[in-house]
Amino acid sequence: MITKSGATSAPSVSAATAEAPTTERWVPAFAALALLWGCSFTFIHIGLQALTPVQVAFWRLALGAATLLAISAATRTHLPRTRRTWAHLLVLALLLNAAPFTLFAIGQQSVSSVLAGIINATTPLATLVVILAAFREERPTRARTTGLLIGFAGVAVVLGAWRGFAASELAGVLACLGAVACYGVAFPYSRRCLAGSGEGPVALATAQVLLAAGLMLPVLAITGAAPTAPVTPTVVIAMLALGALCSGVAYVLNFRIVAAAGASTASSVTYLTPVVAAVVGVSVLGEHVRWNQPVGAVVVLIGIAVSQGLHRAVAARIARSDSSRSSG
């Protein structure tokens, strides 16, 4: 067992017993979160069969806000009360919800849900770039620089850059990368501006998604609310799942994982969402996966692991395990 100081100690029977319930609490939530966020790209694809990208983003947010308001009411959670918190949440509503949700929907008009899911997995790399550029206290270490280079090489492999792009496909890729860039700015902004707000995560998420739906309302009014094709039951189910589950319940699951296992464990769901997106895209939508997409995705994830120092932590743990076995 690794203590807070980083030292290791042999886990006792009582410690193992105490840890088991904790694992049982967050592992099902972790699996459900990976499944929901991985399936979100398929739900977007289905929604686009009858709705415009703006309509998909708006209804996703409106349904997500309604779900979170219901959860807040059931748990008697009050919304934030200070103007400063609401102002920061308005920025995050734009960067974490309204803009990227719209951009991913625009992108998926010309790229597959599989490719969109893999591009989304590069979010930690975009976040690291912003942190290194905007936070003076954060320095570009060798591991971070190496990880970024590996990660961006993986992106090039995923996209098959050597083949070139058709104009429509390039526009879709750029839209998805634009969404990831929004996430890259939003996460450091959230850490800097809302870490000490004193508000609970459910309250913040509810207010944020509610604001995002409000931001999309005038855009919807300008671009039109009429569907582009008949709205089938399949489209309705997909949008309900995308909004209520992927943009509502998923937030609550994420908070439970953070509370039970920590933010680092919660963020590692990024490693599973592209796998789910690929499996669901191929099995449900009949999409095709080129060899370079899974290969590039693995390279991207290796780059993320290197940039976050995960490879050293795993190597050190293995070394300590081997040492304890040899001494025993």
PEFEN-V964269 format. One record per residue. RES is the residue in one letter. PHI is phi in degrees with one decimal (* if undefined). PSI is psi in whole degrees, -180 to 180 (* if undefined). Layout:
# PEFEN-V964269
res=RES phi=PHI psi=PSI
res=RES phi=PHI psi=PSI
This chain:
# PEFEN-V964269
res=M phi=* psi=137
res=I phi=-95.4 psi=124
res=T phi=-82.5 psi=177
res=K phi=-63.2 psi=-30
res=S phi=-80.9 psi=-8
res=G phi=98.7 psi=-9
res=A phi=-74.5 psi=161
res=T phi=-110.9 psi=151
res=S phi=-146.8 psi=153
res=A phi=-72.1 psi=130
res=P phi=-70.7 psi=130
res=S phi=-82.9 psi=170
res=V phi=-63.1 psi=-41
res=S phi=-66.0 psi=-38
res=A phi=-65.9 psi=-43
res=A phi=-63.3 psi=-39
res=T phi=-65.3 psi=-38
res=A phi=-69.8 psi=-33
res=E phi=-78.0 psi=-27
res=A phi=-58.2 psi=-48
res=P phi=-60.9 psi=-35
res=T phi=-62.4 psi=-45
res=T phi=-62.2 psi=-41
res=E phi=-63.3 psi=-28
res=R phi=-74.6 psi=-42
res=W phi=-97.4 psi=-22
res=V phi=-63.5 psi=-46
res=P phi=-61.1 psi=-39
res=A phi=-65.0 psi=-39
res=F phi=-63.3 psi=-45
res=A phi=-64.0 psi=-42
res=A phi=-65.1 psi=-39
res=L phi=-65.7 psi=-44
res=A phi=-61.2 psi=-40
res=L phi=-66.3 psi=-46
res=L phi=-64.4 psi=-51
res=W phi=-70.2 psi=-30
res=G phi=-70.7 psi=-35
res=C phi=-78.5 psi=-16
res=S phi=-58.8 psi=-32
res=F phi=-71.3 psi=-32
res=T phi=-69.6 psi=-41
res=F phi=-62.1 psi=-39
res=I phi=-62.1 psi=-46
res=H phi=-57.2 psi=-44
res=I phi=-69.0 psi=-41
res=G phi=-60.2 psi=-35
res=L phi=-69.6 psi=-9
res=Q phi=-69.2 psi=-22
res=A phi=-133.3 psi=-10
res=L phi=-123.7 psi=157
res=T phi=-79.7 psi=164
res=P phi=-56.1 psi=-40
res=V phi=-64.9 psi=-41
res=Q phi=-65.0 psi=-41
res=V phi=-60.5 psi=-47
res=A phi=-63.8 psi=-44
res=F phi=-63.5 psi=-51
res=W phi=-67.2 psi=-32
res=R phi=-60.2 psi=-46
res=L phi=-72.9 psi=-40
res=A phi=-63.5 psi=-45
res=L phi=-68.6 psi=-37
res=G phi=-65.0 psi=-42
res=A phi=-63.6 psi=-43
res=A phi=-61.9 psi=-41
res=T phi=-65.4 psi=-45
res=L phi=-68.0 psi=-35
res=L phi=-63.9 psi=-40
res=A phi=-64.9 psi=-41
res=I phi=-65.5 psi=-41
res=S phi=-62.8 psi=-41
res=A phi=-66.2 psi=-42
res=A phi=-66.8 psi=-33
res=T phi=-96.8 psi=5
res=R phi=55.9 psi=42
res=T phi=-91.1 psi=127
res=H phi=-87.1 psi=144
res=L phi=-71.5 psi=159
res=P phi=-53.8 psi=150
res=R phi=-115.1 psi=-9
res=T phi=-100.9 psi=146
res=R phi=-65.0 psi=-35
res=R phi=-61.1 psi=-45
res=T phi=-64.0 psi=-43
res=W phi=-63.6 psi=-36
res=A phi=-64.9 psi=-45
res=H phi=-66.5 psi=-37
res=L phi=-66.1 psi=-30
res=L phi=-64.8 psi=-41
res=V phi=-63.4 psi=-45
res=L phi=-68.3 psi=-34
res=A phi=-60.1 psi=-36
res=L phi=-72.9 psi=-47
res=L phi=-81.5 psi=-30
res=L phi=-98.4 psi=-19
res=N phi=-128.2 psi=-71
res=A phi=-57.7 psi=-54
res=A phi=-67.8 psi=-53
res=P phi=-66.5 psi=-36
res=F phi=-63.1 psi=-40
res=T phi=-68.2 psi=-43
res=L phi=-65.4 psi=-40
res=F phi=-64.4 psi=-39
res=A phi=-65.4 psi=-40
res=I phi=-63.1 psi=-45
res=G phi=-61.9 psi=-38
res=Q phi=-76.1 psi=1
res=Q phi=-71.7 psi=-22
res=S phi=-131.2 psi=-7
res=V phi=-122.5 psi=156
res=S phi=-73.4 psi=161
res=S phi=-65.1 psi=-31
res=V phi=-62.4 psi=-50
res=L phi=-65.0 psi=-40
res=A phi=-61.5 psi=-41
res=G phi=-64.6 psi=-39
res=I phi=-68.6 psi=-42
res=I phi=-60.9 psi=-39
res=N phi=-60.8 psi=-29
res=A phi=-68.7 psi=-12
res=T phi=-84.0 psi=4
res=T phi=-53.1 psi=-45
res=P phi=-59.0 psi=-33
res=L phi=-68.4 psi=-44
res=A phi=-62.9 psi=-39
res=T phi=-64.0 psi=-42
res=L phi=-63.9 psi=-41
res=V phi=-58.6 psi=-45
res=V phi=-66.2 psi=-42
res=I phi=-61.2 psi=-46
res=L phi=-66.4 psi=-31
res=A phi=-82.1 psi=-33
res=A phi=-105.1 psi=-23
res=F phi=-103.3 psi=110
res=R phi=-64.2 psi=-29
res=E phi=-74.5 psi=-14
res=E phi=-95.2 psi=125
res=R phi=-110.9 psi=146
res=P phi=-75.6 psi=88
res=T phi=-70.4 psi=169
res=R phi=-61.0 psi=-41
res=A phi=-63.5 psi=-43
res=R phi=-65.1 psi=-44
res=T phi=-63.7 psi=-45
res=T phi=-62.4 psi=-44
res=G phi=-61.2 psi=-41
res=L phi=-63.9 psi=-44
res=L phi=-62.3 psi=-43
res=I phi=-63.8 psi=-44
res=G phi=-62.3 psi=-45
res=F phi=-71.4 psi=-29
res=A phi=-64.9 psi=-39
res=G phi=-62.7 psi=-38
res=V phi=-61.0 psi=-43
res=A phi=-62.0 psi=-38
res=V phi=-68.6 psi=-44
res=V phi=-55.6 psi=-46
res=L phi=-77.4 psi=-13
res=G phi=61.9 psi=50
res=A phi=-57.5 psi=-27
res=W phi=-69.8 psi=-17
res=R phi=-88.1 psi=-17
res=G phi=80.4 psi=176
res=F phi=-132.4 psi=146
res=A phi=-71.8 psi=157
res=A phi=-57.8 psi=-44
res=S phi=-67.7 psi=-40
res=E phi=-66.7 psi=-40
res=L phi=-62.2 psi=-41
res=A phi=-62.3 psi=-40
res=G phi=-66.3 psi=-43
res=V phi=-61.7 psi=-45
res=L phi=-63.5 psi=-36
res=A phi=-64.1 psi=-44
res=C phi=-65.4 psi=-41
res=L phi=-65.8 psi=-34
res=G phi=-63.5 psi=-39
res=A phi=-63.0 psi=-43
res=V phi=-63.9 psi=-38
res=A phi=-62.0 psi=-38
res=C phi=-60.9 psi=-45
res=Y phi=-61.5 psi=-40
res=G phi=-61.0 psi=-34
res=V phi=-80.1 psi=-37
res=A phi=-68.7 psi=-42
res=F phi=-65.1 psi=-47
res=P phi=-63.5 psi=-36
res=Y phi=-61.2 psi=-44
res=S phi=-62.9 psi=-43
res=R phi=-63.1 psi=-39
res=R phi=-78.4 psi=-38
res=C phi=-100.7 psi=-20
res=L phi=-120.8 psi=-2
res=A phi=-59.3 psi=-35
res=G phi=-107.8 psi=27
res=S phi=-72.7 psi=-24
res=G phi=81.1 psi=0
res=E phi=-91.0 psi=150
res=G phi=-75.3 psi=157
res=P phi=-64.0 psi=-35
res=V phi=-66.8 psi=-41
res=A phi=-62.9 psi=-45
res=L phi=-64.1 psi=-45
res=A phi=-64.3 psi=-42
res=T phi=-62.5 psi=-47
res=A phi=-64.5 psi=-40
res=Q phi=-64.7 psi=-48
res=V phi=-68.4 psi=-35
res=L phi=-62.9 psi=-44
res=L phi=-64.0 psi=-40
res=A phi=-62.8 psi=-41
res=A phi=-62.8 psi=-39
res=G phi=-64.7 psi=-37
res=L phi=-64.7 psi=-35
res=M phi=-79.3 psi=-18
res=L phi=-60.9 psi=-49
res=P phi=-66.4 psi=-32
res=V phi=-64.2 psi=-41
res=L phi=-63.7 psi=-41
res=A phi=-64.1 psi=-36
res=I phi=-75.1 psi=-44
res=T phi=-85.0 psi=-18
res=G phi=108.5 psi=139
res=A phi=-102.8 psi=-6
res=A phi=-75.1 psi=132
res=P phi=-60.6 psi=156
res=T phi=-87.7 psi=-11
res=A phi=-155.3 psi=166
res=P phi=-56.7 psi=134
res=V phi=-84.5 psi=107
res=T phi=-84.7 psi=163
res=P phi=-56.4 psi=-34
res=T phi=-62.7 psi=-42
res=V phi=-64.6 psi=-43
res=V phi=-61.1 psi=-46
res=I phi=-62.9 psi=-42
res=A phi=-62.1 psi=-43
res=M phi=-70.2 psi=-37
res=L phi=-62.4 psi=-43
res=A phi=-66.4 psi=-43
res=L phi=-62.8 psi=-41
res=G phi=-81.5 psi=-62
res=A phi=-66.3 psi=-40
res=L phi=-91.0 psi=-58
res=C phi=-71.8 psi=-26
res=S phi=-116.1 psi=5
res=G phi=-125.3 psi=-76
res=V phi=-58.8 psi=-35
res=A phi=-58.6 psi=-36
res=Y phi=-62.6 psi=-43
res=V phi=-64.4 psi=-41
res=L phi=-61.0 psi=-42
res=N phi=-60.9 psi=-42
res=F phi=-64.5 psi=-39
res=R phi=-64.2 psi=-39
res=I phi=-65.9 psi=-43
res=V phi=-59.6 psi=-44
res=A phi=-67.4 psi=-36
res=A phi=-88.6 psi=-33
res=A phi=-128.6 psi=-8
res=G phi=100.6 psi=159
res=A phi=-65.9 psi=-34
res=S phi=-63.3 psi=-44
res=T phi=-64.2 psi=-42
res=A phi=-61.0 psi=-41
res=S phi=-69.8 psi=-21
res=S phi=-71.5 psi=-4
res=V phi=-61.5 psi=-21
res=T phi=-56.0 psi=-29
res=Y phi=-73.2 psi=-23
res=L phi=-99.5 psi=-29
res=T phi=-59.1 psi=-40
res=P phi=-67.7 psi=-29
res=V phi=-66.0 psi=-46
res=V phi=-62.5 psi=-44
res=A phi=-58.8 psi=-40
res=A phi=-68.6 psi=-47
res=V phi=-62.2 psi=-46
res=V phi=-70.0 psi=-40
res=G phi=-60.8 psi=-41
res=V phi=-74.3 psi=-45
res=S phi=-77.9 psi=-35
res=V phi=-94.8 psi=-45
res=L phi=-95.8 psi=-10
res=G phi=70.8 psi=26
res=E phi=-74.8 psi=157
res=H phi=-105.1 psi=143
res=V phi=-112.0 psi=122
res=R phi=-79.9 psi=155
res=W phi=-57.3 psi=-34
res=N phi=-72.6 psi=-21
res=Q phi=-70.0 psi=-54
res=P phi=-66.0 psi=-36
res=V phi=-63.3 psi=-47
res=G phi=-63.6 psi=-36
res=A phi=-62.4 psi=-41
res=V phi=-63.0 psi=-41
res=V phi=-63.3 psi=-41
res=V phi=-59.9 psi=-47
res=L phi=-66.0 psi=-35
res=I phi=-63.5 psi=-43
res=G phi=-61.1 psi=-41
res=I phi=-63.4 psi=-44
res=A phi=-62.0 psi=-43
res=V phi=-65.8 psi=-44
res=S phi=-64.7 psi=-29
res=Q phi=-93.8 psi=0
res=G phi=74.4 psi=15
res=L phi=-67.6 psi=-32
res=H phi=-64.6 psi=-37
res=R phi=-69.1 psi=-40
res=A phi=-62.9 psi=-43
res=V phi=-66.1 psi=-43
res=A phi=-62.3 psi=-42
res=A phi=-64.9 psi=-40
res=R phi=-66.2 psi=-41
res=I phi=-63.2 psi=-43
res=A phi=-61.5 psi=-42
res=R phi=-66.9 psi=-36
res=S phi=-65.9 psi=-43
res=D phi=-63.5 psi=-40
res=S phi=-64.5 psi=-42
res=S phi=-67.6 psi=-34
res=R phi=-67.6 psi=-42
res=S phi=-68.2 psi=-35
res=S phi=-76.4 psi=-24
res=G phi=-81.1 psi=*
